[in-house]
Amino acid sequence: MKKFSMFLLLFVLLCVASTVIASPAEAADCNWDEATCEILDGADFGGRTMVVGVWGGTIEEIYRKYIIPEIEAHNGKVEMLLGGTSDRVAKVYAERENPTMDIAYTNMFESAKGIKEGVFEVPSADAVPAYADLYDVAKIDAYGMSFAALGIAYKPEAFEGEPDWPDLWKPEYKGKIAMSTFPGSDSEGFLTIAGYLAGGDDTTPDLAFPKLAELKPIPLFFANLDELFMMMDKGDVVAAAVFDSYTRTYIEQGANVKFSYPKTPGAIVTMDTLCIVNNAPNRDMAIAWAQMSLSPIVQEAFAREIYFGPTNSKLVLDEEAASKVIYGEEQANSLIRMSTYMTDHRDEIVERFNREIAED
């Protein structure tokens, strides 16, 4: 009888062990930080598909490399809805009563507006523990994902040293200062700089537009940096307001372009944000995604592969990597932070830009 009981006990233990081993969500070693591992521990997403609205290119590649395999390992699937911020935001608002998107990546202005109007969840460390590790400046109306600074990409042969913002208004550069298409973070930031140089800020379009118009004719409204730097090589353009992260990618690839962080009145900070859609159909998956996105592992990938400044205070970069990005709260706080004025007055600002700047 004792032998039978022992055999029965061993049989039960083997069955339990085989069940544990057969669960892929629990079998794999967790290589994330402790808080992320706790969220992923035992998670089973039941074969559901979450929808993530995000930009393409290297950003998409990083998520496919680091996060999507983890979601799939926990019996989940991911549909990437690629495109621009405005398209994603429009979709979220159109579907606010019955959303299909779980995560939407936006800029800090759209996230603040969306939280205020109830289409995005209010950020919380209770939902996403990594939120507690973000720099304070990255917690303002958002799950702050990354920092970048708007400065001057310039043709080195055209300037003696690094140009400052007022230098772009010198007579010798008239008709050779390009702009990105409007609206957009780059072009709205440059309009803000014009406002500052005229004695105002981003809330004074009556000062900003006449100052910006002094640069006309604008030789190029570029949609991508390939277009801009080709015109620089030809000599038709000497400078443009561009974000450091994107310019750095071209510099590292050997492009004949340099980048300046202007002092007067300063460079402008922007922050990409991650938003959990209110009433997301797969909120548990969205929380796991957000936690991994804000983790040191993914933040470091963005810093090294696409030169986005990290927002997670727990990430420590080596000196070389840190020198190529906006790194640390002190540096982020030293930059000009725009208000939501242009987002709140988008239609009238766009109409005025088209009439006073874009038209010949």
Backbone torsions as a table, in degrees:
resi	resn	phi	psi	omega
1	MET	NA	-41.2	178.7
2	LYS	-63.4	-41.1	178.4
3	LYS	-61.5	-40.9	-179.7
4	PHE	-63.3	-42.7	179.6
5	SER	-62.9	-39.5	179.2
6	MET	-65.4	-44.4	177.6
7	PHE	-61.2	-40.5	-179.6
8	LEU	-64.5	-42.1	179.3
9	LEU	-63.9	-44.4	178.4
10	LEU	-61.9	-40.0	179.3
11	PHE	-61.2	-44.9	179.7
12	VAL	-63.2	-43.9	179.9
13	LEU	-63.0	-40.5	178.0
14	LEU	-64.0	-39.7	179.3
15	CYS	-63.4	-43.2	179.4
16	VAL	-64.0	-43.9	-179.5
17	ALA	-62.0	-42.3	-179.1
18	SER	-66.3	-34.0	177.9
19	THR	-65.5	-43.2	179.2
20	VAL	-63.4	-45.5	-178.1
21	ILE	-64.5	-31.5	-176.0
22	ALA	-75.2	-10.5	-178.6
23	SER	-89.2	106.4	-176.4
24	PRO	-63.2	-29.7	-178.4
25	ALA	-67.5	-26.8	-178.1
26	GLU	-103.4	-18.5	-174.5
27	ALA	-77.7	-35.6	-174.7
28	ALA	-71.4	143.4	174.4
29	ASP	-69.2	143.1	179.2
30	CYS	-94.4	120.2	-177.6
31	ASN	-102.6	9.1	-179.7
32	TRP	-90.7	179.7	174.9
33	ASP	-70.3	167.8	-172.1
34	GLU	-58.8	-46.0	-177.4
35	ALA	-64.0	-39.1	179.1
36	THR	-67.8	-41.1	178.6
37	CYS	-61.6	-36.7	179.0
38	GLU	-64.5	-38.3	178.8
39	ILE	-68.8	-38.4	-177.2
40	LEU	-80.8	-21.2	-174.7
41	ASP	-58.2	116.7	177.2
42	GLY	73.9	4.7	-177.9
43	ALA	-66.6	136.3	174.6
44	ASP	-136.1	111.7	-174.3
45	PHE	-87.3	8.1	168.4
46	GLY	64.1	24.9	178.6
47	GLY	77.3	6.5	-179.4
48	ARG	-73.2	158.5	179.0
49	THR	-114.2	119.5	175.2
50	MET	-91.6	155.5	-179.2
51	VAL	-116.3	125.5	-178.1
52	VAL	-120.0	117.7	176.2
53	GLY	-90.9	119.0	-171.5
54	VAL	-155.8	165.9	175.6
55	TRP	-74.6	162.1	-179.9
56	GLY	-94.8	-152.3	177.8
57	GLY	67.7	-141.0	-177.0
58	THR	-63.6	-32.2	178.4
59	ILE	-60.4	-49.0	177.5
60	GLU	-59.8	-43.7	-178.2
61	GLU	-60.2	-39.9	179.7
62	ILE	-64.0	-42.7	-180.0
63	TYR	-67.9	-36.8	178.0
64	ARG	-68.1	-28.6	-178.9
65	LYS	-81.2	-40.4	-170.6
66	TYR	-103.8	-39.5	-169.7
67	ILE	-102.0	-45.3	-175.5
68	ILE	-59.4	-42.6	177.0
69	PRO	-58.2	-33.0	179.2
70	GLU	-70.6	-41.0	176.6
71	ILE	-61.8	-43.2	-179.5
72	GLU	-66.4	-34.4	178.5
73	ALA	-66.0	-18.1	179.0
74	HIS	-109.8	33.5	172.6
75	ASN	61.9	42.2	176.3
76	GLY	-130.6	166.7	178.0
77	LYS	-130.7	158.1	-179.1
78	VAL	-131.6	129.8	170.4
79	GLU	-105.7	121.0	179.0
80	MET	-91.5	118.9	177.4
81	LEU	-99.1	97.1	-172.1
82	LEU	-88.8	146.3	178.7
83	GLY	157.1	-166.2	-178.2
84	GLY	-89.8	165.6	-178.1
85	THR	-58.8	-45.5	-175.6
86	SER	-61.2	-38.0	178.5
87	ASP	-65.0	-43.0	179.8
88	ARG	-64.5	-45.6	-178.1
89	VAL	-63.1	-42.3	178.6
90	ALA	-60.5	-39.8	179.9
91	LYS	-66.5	-41.8	-179.9
92	VAL	-62.0	-43.6	179.7
93	TYR	-67.5	-39.9	-179.3
94	ALA	-65.2	-29.2	-176.8
95	GLU	-105.6	18.9	-170.5
96	ARG	-59.4	-26.6	178.4
97	GLU	-83.1	-21.8	-178.4
98	ASN	-150.4	71.1	-172.7
99	PRO	-66.8	145.1	173.0
100	THR	-108.1	-15.7	-179.0
101	MET	-94.6	141.6	179.2
102	ASP	-100.4	-42.8	179.7
103	ILE	-124.6	134.4	174.7
104	ALA	-129.0	125.5	175.4
105	TYR	-91.8	130.4	-178.4
106	THR	-138.6	-169.3	170.1
107	ASN	-99.2	173.6	-172.3
108	MET	-67.9	-21.3	179.7
109	PHE	-79.1	-44.0	179.7
110	GLU	-68.9	-35.0	179.0
111	SER	-67.5	-41.0	178.8
112	ALA	-62.4	-43.4	179.4
113	LYS	-65.0	-43.2	-178.3
114	GLY	-66.5	-37.1	176.7
115	ILE	-66.7	-43.7	179.7
116	LYS	-61.4	-36.0	-176.0
117	GLU	-94.8	2.6	170.0
118	GLY	84.9	13.8	178.1
119	VAL	-93.2	-17.8	176.2
120	PHE	-118.6	148.1	176.3
121	GLU	-67.5	148.4	171.4
122	VAL	-71.6	127.8	-178.7
123	PRO	-59.4	145.1	-177.2
124	SER	-155.3	136.6	175.0
125	ALA	-71.8	-21.4	176.1
126	ASP	-66.6	-35.5	178.3
127	ALA	-83.9	-48.0	-176.7
128	VAL	-123.8	97.6	-175.2
129	PRO	-54.4	-31.1	-178.9
130	ALA	-63.1	-19.4	178.4
131	TYR	-58.2	-34.5	-179.9
132	ALA	-66.1	-23.2	-177.3
133	ASP	-90.0	-6.4	-178.7
134	LEU	-73.6	149.8	170.9
135	TYR	-58.8	149.5	-177.8
136	ASP	-55.8	-38.5	-178.7
137	VAL	-66.0	-21.6	179.5
138	ALA	-89.9	-0.4	179.3
139	LYS	-100.6	-1.7	-175.8
140	ILE	-75.2	104.0	177.2
141	ASP	56.4	36.5	-176.8
142	ALA	-175.0	160.2	156.4
143	TYR	-90.1	93.0	-176.2
144	GLY	-66.1	126.0	-174.3
145	MET	-97.3	-40.6	-176.1
146	SER	-163.2	152.9	177.2
147	PHE	-105.2	150.5	168.3
148	ALA	-150.1	160.3	-178.2
149	ALA	-122.3	133.8	175.5
150	LEU	-85.4	118.5	177.2
151	GLY	-138.1	-149.3	-174.0
152	ILE	-115.9	118.4	167.5
153	ALA	-89.2	128.6	-172.5
154	TYR	-142.7	157.9	175.8
155	LYS	-82.2	115.1	-171.1
156	PRO	-59.9	-30.9	-178.6
157	GLU	-70.2	-15.9	-174.7
158	ALA	-89.8	-11.1	-175.3
159	PHE	-131.9	148.8	171.7
160	GLU	-94.6	98.2	-175.9
161	GLY	84.8	-172.7	-177.2
162	GLU	-79.3	126.2	-180.0
163	PRO	-73.7	148.8	171.2
164	ASP	-103.6	167.6	-177.7
165	TRP	-54.0	-47.0	-178.5
166	PRO	-60.1	-25.1	-179.7
167	ASP	-61.8	-30.0	-177.6
168	LEU	-67.4	-17.0	179.8
169	TRP	-94.2	4.2	177.5
170	LYS	-66.5	145.9	-175.0
171	PRO	-55.6	-35.0	-176.4
172	GLU	-67.8	-15.2	-179.5
173	TYR	-105.9	4.5	-179.2
174	LYS	-60.8	131.7	-179.1
175	GLY	81.6	6.5	-179.0
176	LYS	-126.3	13.4	177.5
177	ILE	-104.7	115.0	-177.6
178	ALA	-87.3	165.8	175.8
179	MET	-137.6	150.0	171.8
180	SER	-75.2	162.2	-178.9
181	THR	-61.0	152.0	-175.5
182	PHE	-117.6	136.6	3.1
183	PRO	-82.6	161.9	178.9
184	GLY	174.0	160.3	-175.9
185	SER	-60.4	-40.9	-178.9
186	ASP	-64.2	-52.5	-174.8
187	SER	-70.7	-36.2	177.1
188	GLU	-67.9	-35.5	175.8
189	GLY	-65.1	-39.5	179.8
190	PHE	-68.4	-37.2	174.5
191	LEU	-62.1	-37.6	176.6
192	THR	-62.4	-43.5	178.2
193	ILE	-60.1	-41.9	177.1
194	ALA	-59.2	-39.0	177.3
195	GLY	-62.0	-44.7	178.2
196	TYR	-61.7	-44.5	-178.0
197	LEU	-66.1	-22.6	178.4
198	ALA	-92.4	4.3	177.2
199	GLY	99.5	8.5	179.7
200	GLY	-120.9	-139.4	178.1
201	ASP	-158.5	-153.5	-176.6
202	ASP	-77.6	-4.5	179.8
203	THR	-105.0	12.0	-176.6
204	THR	-123.3	69.4	-178.5
205	PRO	-62.0	-26.1	179.5
206	ASP	-67.7	-22.7	173.8
207	LEU	-91.8	-38.2	-172.8
208	ALA	-69.6	-44.8	-174.4
209	PHE	-64.6	-45.8	176.5
210	PRO	-61.0	-36.9	178.7
211	LYS	-65.9	-43.8	179.0
212	LEU	-64.8	-35.8	-179.0
213	ALA	-64.1	-20.5	178.0
214	GLU	-63.0	-21.1	-179.3
215	LEU	-82.0	-11.2	-177.2
216	LYS	-63.7	148.6	4.0
217	PRO	-77.4	140.1	175.7
218	ILE	-81.7	116.6	-173.4
219	PRO	-71.9	-20.4	-175.0
220	LEU	-159.0	129.7	166.3
221	PHE	-105.6	101.0	-169.6
222	PHE	-92.5	145.5	177.2
223	ALA	-99.8	-16.4	178.3
224	ASN	-152.3	162.5	-175.2
225	LEU	-75.5	-23.7	174.0
226	ASP	-56.9	-45.1	179.6
227	GLU	-63.5	-44.9	-179.1
228	LEU	-63.0	-49.9	-173.9
229	PHE	-72.9	-23.8	172.7
230	MET	-65.1	-41.8	178.1
231	MET	-68.9	-30.7	175.2
232	MET	-66.9	-42.9	178.8
233	ASP	-59.6	-36.8	179.8
234	LYS	-75.4	-18.4	-179.1
235	GLY	91.4	2.4	179.8
236	ASP	-76.8	-20.7	178.6
237	VAL	-131.3	142.1	178.0
238	VAL	-114.6	-19.9	-178.0
239	ALA	-164.4	162.0	176.0
240	ALA	-161.5	154.3	174.6
241	ALA	-80.0	118.6	-175.2
242	VAL	-143.7	157.0	177.3
243	PHE	-79.8	144.9	-174.8
244	ASP	-61.5	-38.8	-175.1
245	SER	-60.3	-46.5	-178.3
246	TYR	-70.0	-38.7	178.9
247	THR	-65.4	-38.8	-179.5
248	ARG	-58.5	-37.3	179.0
249	THR	-58.1	-43.7	-179.7
250	TYR	-71.3	-38.5	178.5
251	ILE	-61.1	-43.6	-179.9
252	GLU	-65.7	-23.9	178.5
253	GLN	-89.5	2.0	174.5
254	GLY	96.0	12.7	179.7
255	ALA	-66.0	146.7	179.1
256	ASN	-82.6	70.8	-178.5
257	VAL	-149.2	148.1	175.9
258	LYS	-126.3	167.0	-177.4
259	PHE	-128.0	137.6	179.7
260	SER	-119.7	135.3	170.2
261	TYR	-95.5	99.4	-173.7
262	PRO	-65.1	153.7	-178.6
263	LYS	-103.0	-24.4	-173.9
264	THR	-118.5	103.9	-1.2
265	PRO	-85.2	-4.9	-179.4
266	GLY	140.6	174.1	174.3
267	ALA	-84.1	157.2	-178.7
268	ILE	-104.7	133.1	178.9
269	VAL	-87.2	141.7	168.3
270	THR	-128.1	158.6	-179.0
271	MET	-142.3	121.1	170.7
272	ASP	-73.9	142.5	-175.9
273	THR	-127.2	151.3	175.4
274	LEU	-106.5	129.1	-178.4
275	CYS	-123.9	131.5	171.0
276	ILE	-88.7	122.1	-176.9
277	VAL	-67.2	135.3	178.5
278	ASN	-62.5	134.0	-176.4
279	ASN	62.3	34.1	177.9
280	ALA	-55.8	135.5	-177.6
281	PRO	-65.9	-21.5	180.0
282	ASN	-129.9	62.6	-172.6
283	ARG	-62.6	-36.5	179.6
284	ASP	-63.1	-37.7	177.1
285	MET	-70.8	-37.5	178.7
286	ALA	-62.7	-39.7	178.5
287	ILE	-65.1	-44.1	177.6
288	ALA	-61.4	-42.4	179.2
289	TRP	-62.1	-47.4	-178.8
290	ALA	-61.7	-42.6	179.6
291	GLN	-61.6	-43.9	178.5
292	MET	-67.9	-39.8	-178.9
293	SER	-60.9	-37.1	-177.1
294	LEU	-90.7	-0.5	-178.1
295	SER	-72.3	156.9	177.8
296	PRO	-55.7	-34.1	-178.1
297	ILE	-61.3	-50.1	-177.7
298	VAL	-74.3	-37.4	177.6
299	GLN	-60.0	-40.5	178.8
300	GLU	-67.4	-37.2	177.9
301	ALA	-60.7	-42.3	178.6
302	PHE	-65.2	-39.8	-179.4
303	ALA	-65.1	-40.9	-174.9
304	ARG	-85.5	-32.0	-173.3
305	GLU	-95.9	-25.9	-177.8
306	ILE	-137.2	6.2	172.2
307	TYR	63.1	37.8	172.9
308	PHE	-89.8	132.9	179.7
309	GLY	-70.3	131.6	-177.2
310	PRO	-73.1	151.4	177.9
311	THR	-109.1	-10.2	-178.4
312	ASN	-86.7	118.6	-176.0
313	SER	-67.5	-16.1	-178.8
314	LYS	-81.3	-13.3	-179.3
315	LEU	-81.8	127.3	176.7
316	VAL	-113.9	118.6	178.7
317	LEU	-98.0	149.7	173.8
318	ASP	-71.6	168.0	-172.6
319	GLU	-58.6	-41.8	-178.3
320	GLU	-65.3	-47.3	-179.6
321	ALA	-64.9	-40.5	-178.7
322	ALA	-64.5	-31.0	-178.0
323	SER	-70.7	-12.8	-175.3
324	LYS	-104.1	2.5	-176.9
325	VAL	-139.7	167.9	167.5
326	ILE	-74.9	115.4	-170.3
327	TYR	-129.1	120.3	176.1
328	GLY	95.9	152.4	-175.7
329	GLU	-66.2	-36.5	-179.1
330	GLU	-61.2	-43.4	-179.7
331	GLN	-68.6	-41.3	179.3
332	ALA	-63.7	-39.1	-179.2
333	ASN	-72.0	-18.6	-178.9
334	SER	-77.9	-10.6	-177.5
335	LEU	-93.3	159.3	179.2
336	ILE	-73.2	130.1	177.0
337	ARG	-108.5	118.0	179.3
338	MET	-73.0	156.2	174.4
339	SER	-86.3	-174.8	178.4
340	THR	-91.5	14.4	-174.8
341	TYR	-55.6	-48.5	-176.3
342	MET	-68.0	-34.2	175.5
343	THR	-67.4	-41.4	-179.3
344	ASP	-68.9	-24.9	-178.5
345	HIS	-119.5	35.7	-171.3
346	ARG	-55.5	-50.9	-173.8
347	ASP	-60.7	-46.2	-178.0
348	GLU	-70.9	-33.9	178.3
349	ILE	-67.7	-42.7	179.2
350	VAL	-64.3	-44.0	179.8
351	GLU	-60.8	-41.7	-179.2
352	ARG	-70.0	-39.1	177.0
353	PHE	-61.0	-45.9	179.8
354	ASN	-61.2	-37.1	-176.5
355	ARG	-79.0	-40.0	-170.9
356	GLU	-99.6	-23.4	-175.9
357	ILE	-114.4	-50.5	-173.6
358	ALA	-72.6	-34.6	-178.9
359	GLU	-74.8	144.0	178.5
360	ASP	-71.4	NA	NA
